Amino acid sequence: MEYTRLGSTGLKVSRICLGMMSYGSSSWRDWVLDLDGARPLVRSAVEAGVIFFDTADVYSLGASEEITGTLLREFFRSRDDYVLATKVYNPMGDGPNDRGLSRKHILASIDASLRRLGTDHVDLYQIHRFDYTTPIEETMEALHDVVRAGKARYIGASSMWTWQFATAQHVAERNGWTRFSSMQNHYNLLYREEEREMLPYCAATGVGVIPWSPLARGRLTRPAGADSTVRAGSDPFYGRGADESDAAIIDEVGKIAEARGVSRAQVGLAWLLHKAPVTAPIIGATKPGHVEDAIAAVELELTDDEVAALEAPYVPRPVVGHE
């Protein structure tokens, strides 16, 4: 496993981040694994050198955080041996203040997340989306107070428009508050709209990028038109924004994988791992092979011609993932 800094911070993370959304309760999503199902997958990631783990309060409505905390305490000797990230924003109840990025919800949510995770701090506390109903000054000051209280070491953001992210950073800098150190955005071979503004902005300002859906909900791992997975059947992002260019891209992934004698997943992840300023893609793992492919992708070097072949069929598409 390789390790790198998260953006311009001094925090070291593994080049692969294990996304913990896949673990929790199947009553939340059909494809989610319980504690016993998650244990061997998380163990294999840890044994391979993964030290970066990402979850959110909304995943299985808290059960994912509980499983994450249980397994990381089980597999690591010290809290300092791994990097733990979680998120806030999405509804966690029916009340009007059980969601969003108000000071009230942020301060209540970090405490609730820490209780479920069984720790006194997270390394990275992220806003899951942009809150149009709360002044950005209120959000950034509350996040700064979370850091000052020692409950988070760094803060990050997730999918939003670049102007929103830049505004938040400006507000923090102007007031002497903590700035975002990372951007968790939607980015893969089938969705490259982030290359227009967000990625250049992150590169220019020292923000680490930790993309979600690096394999396009698994579409890059099998031939175009192949049977979908259980997750795809219940995933609102599966196939959104797709057009005829997707099949051509997926076909190129297959050609390169066959020529190299590697899996399609390795090709898709290798492309992403070598795109600046990507720090670590967040991979989901519900089968042992998913972890193995992700680890192998770190060492797979694509040629310039292979990269060109993968990128050539792409055409612009509607922005998705900000809602």
N, C-alpha and C positions, 0 to 999 in steps of 0.2 A: 504494500500500500504506500502511496505517496501522500505527503502532507504539505499544506500550503497555508499562507495567511489568509484570513477573511478580509478581503479588500486591503485597505491600508492600516488595519489594526494589527496588533501584535498577537492576536488569537490564532493559534494553529488548529486546523481542521483536516480531516481526511478528505481526499479528492472525491470520495463517494459519501453521500449523506443517506442514511437509511430513513425513509419516511415511515412513520408509525401509524399512518391513517389506516393501514390494512389490518390493524390489530385493535380489538375492542369487543364489540357485540354485533352479531349477525342480524340482530333486530334493527340495527341502524342501517346497514347495507348488507345485502346477501353474501357478498364476497369477503366480508371481514372475518378474520380468525380470532378465536378466543386465546386466553393465556397459554394453554397447552399447545395450540397450533402455532402460536408466535414464537414460543421458546426456542425450538431448533433453528429457526431462521435468524433470529437475533443472535443466537450463539455463533452461528457460522459467520455472520458479519463481524462480530467482535473478534473471533479467532483469525479472521483475515486482515484485521487491523483497522476496521472502521471505528472511529471514535466520535462521529458526528451524527446526532439523532434529532429528528424533527417531528413534532406532533402539534396538536392544537386542542384547545378546550372543547371545541365543538365536535371533534372526531369521536363518534359513539357517545356523544354528550358526556364526556369526561372519562369514559372507560378506557380510552386509548392512553390518556395520561396516567391512569392507574397502572395499566399493564407496562407502560414504558418505565415508570419508576420502579416497579417490582423487578423487572428483568435487568435493568441497568445496575441496580444494587446487587443483584445476583451474580452478574458477570464481571463487574469491576470491583477491585479492592478498595478504591478510593474515589470520592466524588470528583477529585481533581483530574481523574484519568479520562474523562469523557466530556464532550461538549453537548449540552442539552438545550434545545430550542422549543418554544411553544408559541401560541398565538392567541390573540384576543380580537373580538369584533362581532362574530356571529351570535345569533340568539342562543341563550342557554336557559331560557325560561319564557313564560308567557307575559311577564311584566314589561312595562314600557322602558324600564331601565335595565333590563336583562340582556342588552345588546348594544352595539355601537362603540364609540370611542370617547364617551363622556368621562370626565374625571371620576365620577361615581362608579361607572362600570369598570374602568381600567383598574382602579385600586381594589375593588372587590374581586375582580377576576384574577389578578395576580396572586392574591392570597388563596383563592380557591384552587388555582392551578398548582401552587406549591404544596397544598395539603394533599391533593391527589397524587402528585409526583413524589411526595415523601422527601422533599429537599427544602433547604432554606433559600435557594436561589436557582434561577435559570441563567444560562450563559448568554442566551439570545432571546429577547422578548419581542415578538413581531406583531404589527397590526395586520390583520388578515385581509382587509380591504380598506378603501378610503371611506370615511364617514362624511356624507354631505350635510348631515344635520347638526354636526358639532363644530364649533370654531376650531381651526387647526391649532391656534395658540393654546386652547384648553387641552387638546390631546397631547401636544408636544411637551407642555409643562408637566402634565401628569406622568408621562413616560420618563421624563427627567427625574421626577421625584421617586419613581420606582427604582431607578438606577442609584440615586443618592441614598436610598434606604437599604441598598445592598441586596435587593431582591432580584436584580438582573444586572449582568455585567455589560451587556451591549443591547442595543435595540435595532430592529429591522422592520422593513415594510414588505408588502406583497403587492400583487398586481394592481396597477392603477395607471393613469396617464402620467407621462413624464412631467408635465407642468405641475401636477399635484404633488409629485414627489419632490420636485425642485422647490416648490413653495414651502413644503414642510421643512426641508433642509435649511432654507433661508430664515424661516421663523426661528428655528432652533439656534442657528448661528447668531442671529441678531440679538437674541436674548441670553446668550451664554448657556443654552441648554444642550443636552446630549443630542447629537445628530445620529441619523440612521447609518449603520455600518454595513447593511446588506439589503439586497432587493431579491425577493423570491418571486420570480415572474414566470409566465407561461412561455416556454421556448423549446422548440425541437425542430427537426428537419421539415415537418409538415406545417409548422407555425413559426415564421421568422419575422413577424411584424415588429418585434422588440428591437430588431437591428436598426430601425429607422431613427429612434431618438433615445430610448431607455438605455440600451447597451453603451452607446457612445457617452451618454451623460455619466453613467456609472464608472466607465473607464477613466473619464476626465476628472472625476471627483473622488476616486479611491473607494468606491462602494463595491463590495463583493457581491457576485451574482450566484444565486443558488436556485436554478430553474426547477419548477415543478412540471410534471408530465413530460419528462425527457424522451420518452418513447411513444408519445402521442397516444396515451391510454392503451398501449400494446399494439397499435396498428402498424408500427414499424417492425414488429417481431414476426409477422406472418405475411404471406402473399396478399396482395390487394384482392378484396372480395372474399377472403377466407372467412370461415365461421367466426363470429365474435365470441367474446368471453362472457362469463356471468356478470363481471363488472360492467362491461360495455352495455349490457341490457338495462342497467339502472343508473348509468353515468350521464348526467346532463351535458357534459362536454364532449362525449364520444362522437366523433365525426362532424362536429360543428365547424362550419367554414370550409368543409372539404370541397374539392373540385377535381376535374380530370387530371390535374397535374399531380395529385397525390399518388395515383397509381404508378405514374412514371418514376416518382421519387422512390416509392416502395420497391419498384422493380430494380432500380439501381442499387438499393441496399442489398437486395437478394443476390444480385450479380457479384458484388464485391465480397459479400459473405461467403459465397460459394467458391470464388477464386482464392480467397484467403484461407479457407477451411475453418472459418469461425462462425459464430451465430449472428443472426441479423441484429440482435440486441447489442452485441458488442460493437458493431459498425455504427449504429445509431448513437450510442453513448460515446464512442471514440470521437466522432465528429463534434459532439457537443463539448467534450472535455478539452478540446483544443481550440475552442472559440473564446477569444478574449472578450470581456473579462470574467468568464465563467470560473467560479471557484470550485463548486461541487454540485453536480446534479442530484436531485432528491429522487431516489429510486424506491419503488414499491416492490415488496417481495412476498409472494404468497406460495412460492415453490422454491426448493433449494437451488434450482438452476438460475433463478433470477439473481441471487446474490453472486453466484459464481460468474455469470456473464458480466455483471457490473465490475467486479474486481478485475477480471481479465481485460476489460475495456480500457482501464487506466494505462496499460502497457501497449495497447494497440496503436501504432502510428499509421495514419492514412497518408498516402502520397498526395501531392498537389493535384494530380490528374484525378484521383479518386474523389477528392473533395469537390473539384469542379464538376464532376459527373453527378454527384449527389445534389449539388446546389442548382445546376442548370435548369431543371424542369420547374422550379418554384415560380409561382405567380402570386401577386398580392391577394390578400383575402380579408374579409371583415375581421375586425378586432373582436376577440372573445376572451373571457377570463377576468374582466374587470368588475363584473357584477358580484 
